[in-house]
Amino acid sequence: MPIINQPPLAPGIDHAFGLGDINPTLFLSPIGSEKFIWGVGPTFTFPTATSKELGSGKWSAGPSAVALTMQGPWVVGALVNNQWSFAGWGDNDVNMFLLQPFVNYNFGEGWYVVSAPILTADWTSPKGDQWTVPLGLGGGKLFRLRDLPGGDALGDLAKLPINTSLQAFYNAVRPSFAADWQLRFQVQFLFPK
């Protein structure tokens, strides 16, 4: 569930804060993979944004694929998908490409450094305004609530791993209306089998 704080993009455009569109992706992956893992499946976008500035207003879907390898403390891979709108309101159709290469180096005790930029192409935009290509990195920590003071009081919930990260990116290539920088803070609740 993306919670977005978006400053005004241009004069006359209001600041927006709220919930963005929810974008689940499902993968089918072969059993028994350890060093090289891959998966394919569908991705969807549900128009759940609380403001028109924070979402597309369209139901969208498309194919997605992911591949990664784990070598010692390194995790290297990429996620790719493309979505097309098929229903919704408004005049803007969606034809959006996403590529997210990622590199993690794990230090131990849950700490890591990461670069996971999200490269996008909006195929409905005019040439020159289609691509966003960020460059940057950040860090993070994986922990369980039971590791925090008083965390054991939460019972089984305290055993769930939580991944937190903070990354900063410079948008080296961007549409004419886009910001120069991105700051991404993530909190992910993990539900291992």
DRENPA-3360 file (N, C-alpha, C; in nm, 2 decimals, always signed):
BEGIN
1 = MPIINQPP = +0.08/-0.12/+0.00/+0.00/+0.00/+0.00/+0.09/+0.12/+0.00 ~ +0.10/+0.19/-0.11/+0.19/+0.31/-0.12/+0.12/+0.43/-0.05 ~ +0.19/+0.49/+0.04/+0.15/+0.61/+0.10/+0.24/+0.72/+0.04 ~ +0.19/+0.82/-0.03/+0.27/+0.91/-0.11/+0.25/+1.05/-0.06 ~ +0.37/+1.12/-0.05/+0.37/+1.26/-0.02/+0.43/+1.33/-0.15 ~ +0.35/+1.40/-0.23/+0.40/+1.45/-0.35/+0.39/+1.60/-0.35 ~ +0.51/+1.67/-0.36/+0.50/+1.82/-0.36/+0.45/+1.87/-0.49 ~ +0.41/+2.00/-0.50/+0.36/+2.05/-0.63/+0.46/+2.02/-0.74;
9 = LAPGIDHA = +0.41/+1.97/-0.85/+0.50/+1.94/-0.97/+0.52/+2.06/-1.05 ~ +0.43/+2.16/-1.04/+0.44/+2.28/-1.12/+0.35/+2.39/-1.06 ~ +0.37/+2.52/-1.09/+0.29/+2.62/-1.04/+0.14/+2.59/-1.08 ~ +0.05/+2.61/-0.98/-0.09/+2.58/-1.00/-0.13/+2.44/-0.97 ~ -0.04/+2.35/-0.94/-0.07/+2.21/-0.91/-0.05/+2.20/-0.76 ~ -0.15/+2.14/-0.69/-0.15/+2.13/-0.54/-0.06/+2.02/-0.50 ~ -0.02/+2.03/-0.37/+0.05/+1.93/-0.30/-0.05/+1.81/-0.28 ~ +0.00/+1.69/-0.28/-0.09/+1.57/-0.26/-0.03/+1.48/-0.16;
17 = FGLGDINP = -0.11/+1.43/-0.07/-0.07/+1.33/+0.03/-0.18/+1.23/+0.04 ~ -0.14/+1.10/+0.04/-0.25/+1.00/+0.06/-0.20/+0.86/+0.01 ~ -0.30/+0.78/-0.01/-0.28/+0.64/-0.06/-0.27/+0.64/-0.21 ~ -0.18/+0.57/-0.26/-0.16/+0.55/-0.41/-0.23/+0.43/-0.45 ~ -0.22/+0.40/-0.58/-0.28/+0.27/-0.64/-0.20/+0.15/-0.58 ~ -0.28/+0.05/-0.55/-0.22/-0.08/-0.50/-0.18/-0.16/-0.62 ~ -0.06/-0.22/-0.62/+0.00/-0.29/-0.73/+0.05/-0.43/-0.69 ~ -0.04/-0.53/-0.67/+0.01/-0.67/-0.63/+0.07/-0.74/-0.76;
25 = TLFLSPIG = +0.17/-0.82/-0.73/+0.23/-0.90/-0.84/+0.24/-1.05/-0.78 ~ +0.20/-1.14/-0.86/+0.20/-1.28/-0.82/+0.30/-1.36/-0.91 ~ +0.38/-1.45/-0.85/+0.48/-1.52/-0.93/+0.46/-1.67/-0.91 ~ +0.48/-1.75/-1.02/+0.50/-1.89/-1.01/+0.64/-1.92/-1.03 ~ +0.70/-2.00/-0.95/+0.85/-2.03/-0.95/+0.87/-2.18/-0.93 ~ +0.98/-2.23/-1.00/+1.01/-2.37/-0.97/+1.05/-2.40/-0.83 ~ +1.01/-2.52/-0.78/+1.05/-2.56/-0.65/+1.20/-2.61/-0.65 ~ +1.27/-2.58/-0.54/+1.40/-2.63/-0.52/+1.51/-2.54/-0.57;
33 = SEKFIWGV = +1.48/-2.43/-0.63/+1.59/-2.33/-0.67/+1.65/-2.27/-0.55 ~ +1.78/-2.27/-0.55/+1.85/-2.20/-0.44/+1.95/-2.09/-0.48 ~ +2.04/-2.12/-0.58/+2.13/-2.02/-0.62/+2.07/-1.93/-0.73 ~ +1.99/-1.98/-0.81/+1.92/-1.89/-0.92/+1.77/-1.92/-0.90 ~ +1.70/-1.81/-0.88/+1.55/-1.81/-0.86/+1.49/-1.73/-0.97 ~ +1.38/-1.78/-1.03/+1.31/-1.70/-1.12/+1.16/-1.73/-1.11 ~ +1.08/-1.64/-1.16/+0.93/-1.66/-1.16/+0.87/-1.57/-1.26 ~ +0.75/-1.61/-1.30/+0.67/-1.54/-1.40/+0.52/-1.53/-1.34;
41 = GPTFTFPT = +0.45/-1.43/-1.38/+0.31/-1.42/-1.34/+0.25/-1.29/-1.37 ~ +0.13/-1.26/-1.33/+0.06/-1.14/-1.36/+0.09/-1.03/-1.26 ~ +0.08/-0.91/-1.30/+0.08/-0.79/-1.21/-0.05/-0.71/-1.24 ~ -0.10/-0.65/-1.14/-0.23/-0.57/-1.15/-0.21/-0.44/-1.08 ~ -0.29/-0.34/-1.12/-0.30/-0.21/-1.05/-0.45/-0.19/-1.03 ~ -0.48/-0.16/-0.90/-0.61/-0.13/-0.86/-0.62/+0.02/-0.83 ~ -0.72/+0.09/-0.88/-0.73/+0.23/-0.86/-0.78/+0.27/-0.72 ~ -0.69/+0.26/-0.63/-0.72/+0.29/-0.49/-0.67/+0.43/-0.44;
49 = ATSKELGS = -0.61/+0.51/-0.53/-0.56/+0.63/-0.49/-0.66/+0.73/-0.43 ~ -0.62/+0.80/-0.32/-0.72/+0.89/-0.26/-0.72/+1.03/-0.33 ~ -0.64/+1.05/-0.43/-0.63/+1.17/-0.50/-0.60/+1.14/-0.64 ~ -0.65/+1.22/-0.74/-0.62/+1.19/-0.88/-0.47/+1.22/-0.91 ~ -0.40/+1.30/-0.83/-0.26/+1.32/-0.85/-0.18/+1.20/-0.81 ~ -0.23/+1.11/-0.73/-0.15/+1.00/-0.68/-0.18/+0.86/-0.74 ~ -0.27/+0.86/-0.85/-0.30/+0.74/-0.91/-0.35/+0.76/-1.05 ~ -0.37/+0.65/-1.12/-0.41/+0.65/-1.26/-0.56/+0.66/-1.28;
57 = GKWSAGPS = -0.63/+0.61/-1.19/-0.78/+0.60/-1.20/-0.82/+0.49/-1.30 ~ -0.73/+0.40/-1.32/-0.75/+0.29/-1.41/-0.72/+0.15/-1.35 ~ -0.80/+0.05/-1.39/-0.77/-0.09/-1.36/-0.67/-0.13/-1.47 ~ -0.55/-0.19/-1.43/-0.45/-0.23/-1.53/-0.40/-0.37/-1.49 ~ -0.34/-0.43/-1.59/-0.28/-0.57/-1.57/-0.18/-0.59/-1.68 ~ -0.09/-0.69/-1.66/+0.01/-0.73/-1.76/+0.09/-0.84/-1.70 ~ +0.19/-0.88/-1.79/+0.28/-0.99/-1.74/+0.40/-0.93/-1.66 ~ +0.46/-1.02/-1.58/+0.57/-0.98/-1.50/+0.67/-1.10/-1.48;
65 = AVALTMQG = +0.79/-1.07/-1.47/+0.90/-1.17/-1.45/+1.00/-1.12/-1.35 ~ +1.06/-1.21/-1.28/+1.17/-1.18/-1.18/+1.27/-1.28/-1.19 ~ +1.40/-1.25/-1.18/+1.51/-1.34/-1.17/+1.61/-1.29/-1.07 ~ +1.68/-1.37/-0.99/+1.78/-1.33/-0.90/+1.87/-1.44/-0.87 ~ +1.99/-1.41/-0.83/+2.09/-1.50/-0.78/+2.14/-1.46/-0.64 ~ +2.17/-1.56/-0.56/+2.23/-1.53/-0.43/+2.37/-1.59/-0.42 ~ +2.47/-1.51/-0.41/+2.61/-1.56/-0.40/+2.67/-1.50/-0.28 ~ +2.68/-1.59/-0.17/+2.74/-1.54/-0.05/+2.65/-1.42/+0.01;
73 = PWVVGALV = +2.72/-1.31/+0.04/+2.64/-1.19/+0.09/+2.56/-1.11/-0.02 ~ +2.58/-1.15/-0.14/+2.52/-1.07/-0.25/+2.39/-1.13/-0.30 ~ +2.30/-1.04/-0.33/+2.17/-1.07/-0.40/+2.16/-0.98/-0.52 ~ +2.15/-1.04/-0.64/+2.15/-0.96/-0.76/+2.04/-1.01/-0.85 ~ +1.96/-0.92/-0.91/+1.85/-0.96/-0.99/+1.78/-0.85/-1.05 ~ +1.66/-0.88/-1.11/+1.58/-0.77/-1.18/+1.43/-0.82/-1.18 ~ +1.35/-0.72/-1.17/+1.20/-0.74/-1.19/+1.16/-0.66/-1.31 ~ +1.08/-0.72/-1.40/+1.03/-0.64/-1.51/+0.88/-0.67/-1.54;
81 = NNQWSFAG = +0.81/-0.57/-1.58/+0.67/-0.59/-1.62/+0.62/-0.48/-1.71 ~ +0.51/-0.50/-1.77/+0.44/-0.40/-1.85/+0.29/-0.41/-1.82 ~ +0.22/-0.30/-1.80/+0.08/-0.30/-1.78/+0.00/-0.22/-1.88 ~ -0.12/-0.26/-1.91/-0.21/-0.19/-1.99/-0.34/-0.17/-1.92 ~ -0.41/-0.06/-1.93/-0.54/-0.03/-1.87/-0.65/-0.10/-1.94 ~ -0.75/-0.15/-1.87/-0.86/-0.22/-1.94/-0.99/-0.16/-1.89 ~ -1.00/-0.08/-1.78/-1.12/-0.02/-1.73/-1.08/+0.10/-1.64 ~ -1.18/+0.17/-1.61/-1.16/+0.28/-1.52/-1.22/+0.41/-1.57;
89 = WGDNDVNM = -1.19/+0.52/-1.51/-1.24/+0.65/-1.54/-1.13/+0.74/-1.59 ~ -1.16/+0.85/-1.65/-1.06/+0.94/-1.70/-1.03/+0.91/-1.85 ~ -0.95/+1.00/-1.91/-0.92/+0.99/-2.05/-0.78/+0.93/-2.08 ~ -0.70/+0.91/-1.98/-0.56/+0.87/-2.00/-0.55/+0.72/-1.98 ~ -0.52/+0.65/-2.10/-0.50/+0.51/-2.09/-0.36/+0.48/-2.03 ~ -0.34/+0.36/-1.98/-0.21/+0.32/-1.92/-0.14/+0.22/-2.01 ~ -0.02/+0.25/-2.04/+0.07/+0.15/-2.11/+0.21/+0.18/-2.05 ~ +0.24/+0.11/-1.94/+0.35/+0.15/-1.85/+0.45/+0.03/-1.84;
97 = FLLQPFVN = +0.57/+0.05/-1.87/+0.68/-0.05/-1.85/+0.76/-0.02/-1.72 ~ +0.80/-0.12/-1.65/+0.88/-0.11/-1.53/+0.99/-0.21/-1.53 ~ +1.11/-0.16/-1.50/+1.23/-0.24/-1.48/+1.30/-0.20/-1.35 ~ +1.32/-0.30/-1.26/+1.38/-0.27/-1.13/+1.50/-0.37/-1.11 ~ +1.62/-0.33/-1.15/+1.74/-0.41/-1.12/+1.76/-0.39/-0.97 ~ +1.82/-0.49/-0.90/+1.85/-0.47/-0.76/+1.98/-0.54/-0.73 ~ +2.06/-0.48/-0.64/+2.18/-0.53/-0.59/+2.18/-0.51/-0.44 ~ +2.19/-0.62/-0.36/+2.20/-0.61/-0.21/+2.33/-0.67/-0.17;
105 = YNFGEGWY = +2.40/-0.60/-0.07/+2.51/-0.67/+0.00/+2.47/-0.67/+0.14 ~ +2.47/-0.80/+0.20/+2.42/-0.82/+0.34/+2.54/-0.83/+0.43 ~ +2.54/-0.75/+0.53/+2.65/-0.74/+0.63/+2.64/-0.84/+0.75 ~ +2.52/-0.89/+0.77/+2.50/-0.97/+0.89/+2.41/-0.89/+0.99 ~ +2.35/-0.97/+1.08/+2.26/-0.91/+1.18/+2.15/-0.83/+1.12 ~ +2.11/-0.86/+0.99/+2.00/-0.79/+0.92/+2.03/-0.67/+0.85 ~ +2.15/-0.61/+0.86/+2.19/-0.49/+0.80/+2.24/-0.51/+0.65 ~ +2.20/-0.42/+0.56/+2.25/-0.44/+0.42/+2.25/-0.30/+0.35;
113 = VVSAPILT = +2.33/-0.30/+0.24/+2.33/-0.18/+0.15/+2.26/-0.23/+0.02 ~ +2.18/-0.14/-0.04/+2.10/-0.18/-0.15/+2.10/-0.07/-0.26 ~ +2.09/-0.11/-0.38/+2.05/-0.02/-0.49/+1.94/-0.09/-0.57 ~ +1.82/-0.03/-0.57/+1.71/-0.09/-0.64/+1.62/+0.02/-0.71 ~ +1.68/+0.09/-0.81/+1.61/+0.19/-0.88/+1.49/+0.14/-0.96 ~ +1.39/+0.21/-0.97/+1.27/+0.17/-1.05/+1.27/+0.26/-1.18 ~ +1.31/+0.19/-1.29/+1.31/+0.26/-1.42/+1.17/+0.24/-1.48 ~ +1.12/+0.35/-1.53/+0.98/+0.33/-1.59/+0.98/+0.40/-1.73;
121 = ADWTSPKG = +0.89/+0.35/-1.81/+0.86/+0.41/-1.94/+0.71/+0.42/-1.96 ~ +0.66/+0.54/-1.98/+0.52/+0.56/-2.01/+0.50/+0.58/-2.16 ~ +0.46/+0.47/-2.22/+0.46/+0.46/-2.37/+0.35/+0.55/-2.43 ~ +0.26/+0.61/-2.34/+0.16/+0.70/-2.39/+0.21/+0.84/-2.39 ~ +0.32/+0.87/-2.34/+0.38/+1.01/-2.33/+0.45/+1.04/-2.46 ~ +0.47/+1.17/-2.50/+0.55/+1.20/-2.62/+0.69/+1.16/-2.60 ~ +0.76/+1.14/-2.71/+0.90/+1.10/-2.71/+0.98/+1.21/-2.64 ~ +1.08/+1.17/-2.56/+1.15/+1.26/-2.47/+1.10/+1.27/-2.33;
129 = DQWTVPLG = +0.97/+1.24/-2.32/+0.91/+1.24/-2.18/+0.86/+1.10/-2.14 ~ +0.91/+1.00/-2.20/+0.87/+0.86/-2.17/+0.94/+0.80/-2.05 ~ +1.07/+0.82/-2.04/+1.16/+0.75/-1.95/+1.18/+0.82/-1.82 ~ +1.19/+0.75/-1.71/+1.25/+0.79/-1.58/+1.35/+0.69/-1.54 ~ +1.48/+0.74/-1.53/+1.59/+0.65/-1.50/+1.67/+0.71/-1.38 ~ +1.64/+0.65/-1.26/+1.70/+0.70/-1.14/+1.83/+0.63/-1.11 ~ +1.93/+0.70/-1.05/+2.05/+0.64/-1.00/+2.07/+0.67/-0.86 ~ +2.11/+0.57/-0.78/+2.13/+0.59/-0.63/+2.14/+0.46/-0.55;
137 = LGGGKLFR = +2.14/+0.48/-0.42/+2.14/+0.36/-0.33/+2.10/+0.40/-0.19 ~ +2.10/+0.30/-0.10/+2.06/+0.33/+0.03/+2.10/+0.21/+0.12 ~ +2.03/+0.20/+0.23/+2.06/+0.09/+0.33/+1.93/+0.05/+0.39 ~ +1.94/-0.07/+0.47/+1.83/-0.12/+0.53/+1.86/-0.22/+0.64 ~ +1.76/-0.26/+0.71/+1.77/-0.36/+0.82/+1.65/-0.45/+0.82 ~ +1.67/-0.58/+0.83/+1.57/-0.68/+0.85/+1.57/-0.71/+1.00 ~ +1.45/-0.71/+1.06/+1.44/-0.74/+1.21/+1.30/-0.80/+1.24 ~ +1.29/-0.85/+1.36/+1.16/-0.90/+1.41/+1.12/-0.82/+1.53;
145 = LRDLPGGD = +0.99/-0.80/+1.55/+0.94/-0.72/+1.66/+0.99/-0.78/+1.79 ~ +1.00/-0.91/+1.80/+1.05/-0.97/+1.93/+1.19/-0.93/+1.97 ~ +1.26/-0.87/+1.87/+1.40/-0.82/+1.90/+1.40/-0.69/+1.97 ~ +1.28/-0.62/+1.96/+1.27/-0.49/+2.02/+1.22/-0.50/+2.17 ~ +1.25/-0.40/+2.25/+1.21/-0.41/+2.39/+1.06/-0.42/+2.40 ~ +1.01/-0.52/+2.47/+0.87/-0.55/+2.49/+0.80/-0.62/+2.37 ~ +0.88/-0.65/+2.27/+0.83/-0.71/+2.15/+0.76/-0.85/+2.17 ~ +0.81/-0.92/+2.27/+0.75/-1.06/+2.29/+0.61/-1.05/+2.33;
153 = ALGDLAKL = +0.56/-0.94/+2.38/+0.42/-0.92/+2.42/+0.32/-0.94/+2.31 ~ +0.37/-0.93/+2.18/+0.29/-0.94/+2.07/+0.26/-1.09/+2.02 ~ +0.32/-1.18/+2.09/+0.29/-1.33/+2.06/+0.35/-1.36/+1.93 ~ +0.27/-1.44/+1.85/+0.32/-1.49/+1.72/+0.35/-1.38/+1.62 ~ +0.28/-1.27/+1.63/+0.31/-1.15/+1.54/+0.45/-1.10/+1.56 ~ +0.51/-1.11/+1.68/+0.64/-1.07/+1.70/+0.75/-1.15/+1.63 ~ +0.71/-1.27/+1.58/+0.80/-1.35/+1.50/+0.82/-1.32/+1.36 ~ +0.72/-1.24/+1.30/+0.72/-1.20/+1.16/+0.84/-1.11/+1.13;
161 = PINTSLQA = +0.92/-1.14/+1.02/+1.02/-1.05/+0.98/+0.97/-0.92/+0.92 ~ +1.04/-0.81/+0.95/+1.00/-0.68/+0.89/+1.13/-0.62/+0.82 ~ +1.11/-0.58/+0.70/+1.22/-0.52/+0.62/+1.20/-0.37/+0.61 ~ +1.30/-0.30/+0.65/+1.30/-0.15/+0.64/+1.41/-0.10/+0.55 ~ +1.39/+0.00/+0.47/+1.50/+0.05/+0.39/+1.48/+0.20/+0.36 ~ +1.59/+0.27/+0.33/+1.58/+0.41/+0.29/+1.68/+0.42/+0.18 ~ +1.63/+0.47/+0.06/+1.72/+0.49/-0.06/+1.69/+0.63/-0.11 ~ +1.80/+0.69/-0.17/+1.79/+0.82/-0.24/+1.84/+0.80/-0.38;
169 = FYNAVRPS = +1.77/+0.86/-0.48/+1.80/+0.85/-0.62/+1.79/+0.99/-0.69 ~ +1.89/+1.01/-0.78/+1.89/+1.12/-0.87/+1.83/+1.07/-1.00 ~ +1.73/+1.14/-1.05/+1.66/+1.10/-1.18/+1.75/+1.16/-1.30 ~ +1.84/+1.07/-1.34/+1.93/+1.11/-1.45/+1.86/+1.14/-1.58 ~ +1.76/+1.06/-1.61/+1.67/+1.08/-1.72/+1.53/+1.09/-1.67 ~ +1.45/+1.19/-1.71/+1.32/+1.22/-1.65/+1.24/+1.30/-1.75 ~ +1.10/+1.28/-1.74/+1.01/+1.36/-1.82/+1.03/+1.51/-1.77 ~ +0.99/+1.60/-1.86/+1.01/+1.74/-1.83/+0.94/+1.79/-1.70;
177 = FAADWQLR = +0.83/+1.72/-1.66/+0.76/+1.76/-1.54/+0.80/+1.69/-1.42 ~ +0.90/+1.60/-1.42/+0.93/+1.52/-1.31/+1.03/+1.58/-1.22 ~ +1.04/+1.53/-1.10/+1.13/+1.58/-1.00/+1.28/+1.54/-1.03 ~ +1.37/+1.61/-0.98/+1.52/+1.58/-0.99/+1.56/+1.46/-0.91 ~ +1.49/+1.45/-0.79/+1.53/+1.35/-0.69/+1.42/+1.27/-0.64 ~ +1.44/+1.15/-0.59/+1.34/+1.06/-0.52/+1.40/+1.02/-0.39 ~ +1.32/+1.01/-0.29/+1.36/+0.95/-0.16/+1.25/+0.84/-0.13 ~ +1.30/+0.72/-0.12/+1.21/+0.61/-0.09/+1.24/+0.54/+0.04;
185 = FQVQFLFP = +1.13/+0.54/+0.13/+1.14/+0.48/+0.26/+1.04/+0.36/+0.25 ~ +1.08/+0.24/+0.28/+0.99/+0.13/+0.27/+0.99/+0.05/+0.40 ~ +0.87/+0.00/+0.43/+0.85/-0.09/+0.54/+0.77/-0.21/+0.48 ~ +0.83/-0.33/+0.49/+0.77/-0.45/+0.43/+0.75/-0.55/+0.54 ~ +0.63/-0.60/+0.55/+0.60/-0.71/+0.64/+0.61/-0.84/+0.56 ~ +0.69/-0.93/+0.60/+0.72/-1.05/+0.53/+0.65/-1.17/+0.59 ~ +0.59/-1.25/+0.51/+0.51/-1.37/+0.55/+0.57/-1.49/+0.50 ~ +0.69/-1.54/+0.55/+0.75/-1.66/+0.49/+0.66/-1.79/+0.52;
193 = K = +0.68/-1.89/+0.44/+0.60/-2.01/+0.46/+0.65/-2.09/+0.58;
% end
